[in-house]
Amino acid sequence: MFFFIIGHTSLFGQVKTEAVLVAKDTVKTNEIDPLTPAKAAFYSAILPGLGQAYNKKYWKIPIVYGAIGTSLYFYLDNNKKYQEYRDAYKRRLEGYSDDDYTYLDNSRLIAGQKFYQRNRDLSALFVVAFYALNIIDANVDAALLQFNVDENLSVRPVLYPNNVTLKTNVGLTFNYIF
């Protein structure tokens, strides 16, 4: 805000001063780009973590790779164990007994296959879920970056009397202080 002092003389030779208030709009308006969330989601779909980098949330990138990488590790490990149990069981059906699981009978080999197959499938589901969560996080974060969270914005409850009915009214005030 700017103040201007205007002076002029009156009929009696005295200088009279008046203050005139000229207000200048100092509120910054940020341009909202509706394509920003779509870009961030696209980048995360191409390469996990790239949408988080686009949003400048670099601390989330290790979390994304940790979640997807851990799930992928367990998928590969469970798939390897599943194949080992499956191959040992197939060899047993062919009449060989020289596998690494000679201490297990056929029913235990089948149970091991089912166990590792279930864990492998669950790990694959986690890989897909964390990949999708990575895309959703980038999209939502990019949308929220454009949201105005200025400290000058406030919402407060207000109690005020009604002059006609003399009852107390309840309301909300939305304030923007500049």
N, C-alpha and C positions, 0 to 999 in steps of 0.2 A: 504494500500500500504506500501511496505517496501523499504527502501533504504539501499543498501550495499555499503560500501566504499572499494574499492580495491586499494591497493597500490603496486607499483613495482618500481624498480630502473632502471634508464636509464643508458646509457653508461658513462655518466659523474658523476655518483654517486648521482644524485639527486633522491629524491623520488617523483614519480609522482603519483597523486591520481586521480581516476576516480570514478564517481558515477554511479552505475548501478541500474536501476530501475527494481524492480521485483514486478509485480502486482499480487495481490491475489484477487480472486473473492469473494466479501463480500456480494453479493446479496443472500438473503435468498429465497429459493423456498418453497412455501407452497404446500403440496400435495393436489391435488383436488380430492375429493371423489364424484363421480357422483351420489352415492346413498344417499347422505345427504339430498337433497331436497325431495326425495321420503320418507325417514324415517320421516322427519318433517311432511309431509302431512299425512302419515299413523298415526302418533301419534296424530295429531289434529283430524283425523277422529275417532279415538278410544275414545278420551276424549278431548273435546274442550279446547284449551289453553295449552295442553301438547306439541304441536309442537312449540309454542312460548317459552315454558320453555326449550325445547331441543335447541332452537336457542339462549338461554340466553337473551331473550327480555321479561323479567318478567313484565315490565310495561304494556305490551299489554294484559296480562291475565285478569285484571279487566275490560278492555274494551270489551273483547270477552264475558265474563260472563254477563256484564251489557247489551250488545246488545241482546244476546240470551235470557237472563232472562227477560228483559223488554218486548220483543216480546212474550215470553211464558206467562207472566203475563196477557198481554192484550188478548191473545188467550183464556186463561182460563176464564177471566172475561167476555169477549164477548160471549163465549159459555154458560156461566151460565145465562146471561141475555137473550140470545136467547131461552134457554130452558124454562125460566120463562114465557116469552111472548108466547111461543108455547104451554106450558101447560095451561096457562090461556085461550088462544083461543080455545083449544080443549075442555076445561071444559065449555066454553060458548056454543060451538056447542052441547054439551050434555045437556044443559039446566041449568047448575049451574051458579050462579052469585056471589059467595062468595070469589072471588080471590082478590088479592091486587091491581088489576087494574080496579076497578069498575068505576073509573072516565073516562076510555077510552072506546070508542066503538069498534066494531069488525074491522073496517077499520084501526083504529090506532094501534090495536094489530098486524094486518098483516104488517103494515108499520114498526112497531118496530121489528118484526121478521126479515124482510128483511134487516133492518139497521144493527142489531147485527150479522146476518149471514154474510153479506158483510164484516163487520169489523173483524169477526172471521176468515174468509177465508184470508183476507189481512194480519192479524197477523200471521197466519200459514205460509204464503208465506215469511214474514219477518224472521220467525224462520229458515226456510230452507235456505233463502238467507244469513243470518248471519252465519249459520253453514258452508255453502259452502265458504263464504268469509274468515272464520277462516282457513279453509284448504288451500285455495289459498294463503293467507298471509303467512302461515308457509312455504309453498313450495317456494314462491318467495323470502322470506327473507333468507331462507337457501341457495338458489342459489346465492343471492347477497353477502352473507357473504364470499364466496370464490372469489369474484371479487377483483382484485388488484386495490386499490385506494391509492397507495403510493404517498406521496407528491413530490417525485422526478420525477414522471411522468408529462410531460407537452406537450401541443399541442399549438403552436403559429403560427400566420400568419407571413409570411416573404416576403419582397419585395427585389428582387435582380436583378441586371442588367445582360442582356445577352450580352456577349462580342462579339458575331458575328453580331447580328442585332442591337445592342445598344438600344433595347427596355427593358422596365422593366417587369420582370416576377413576378408572384404572386404564392406563394406556402405555404404549411404547413410544419412545422418541428415537428417531434416527438422526444422528448428528454427524456432521462433517465439519471439523474445526480446521481452519487454515490461518 
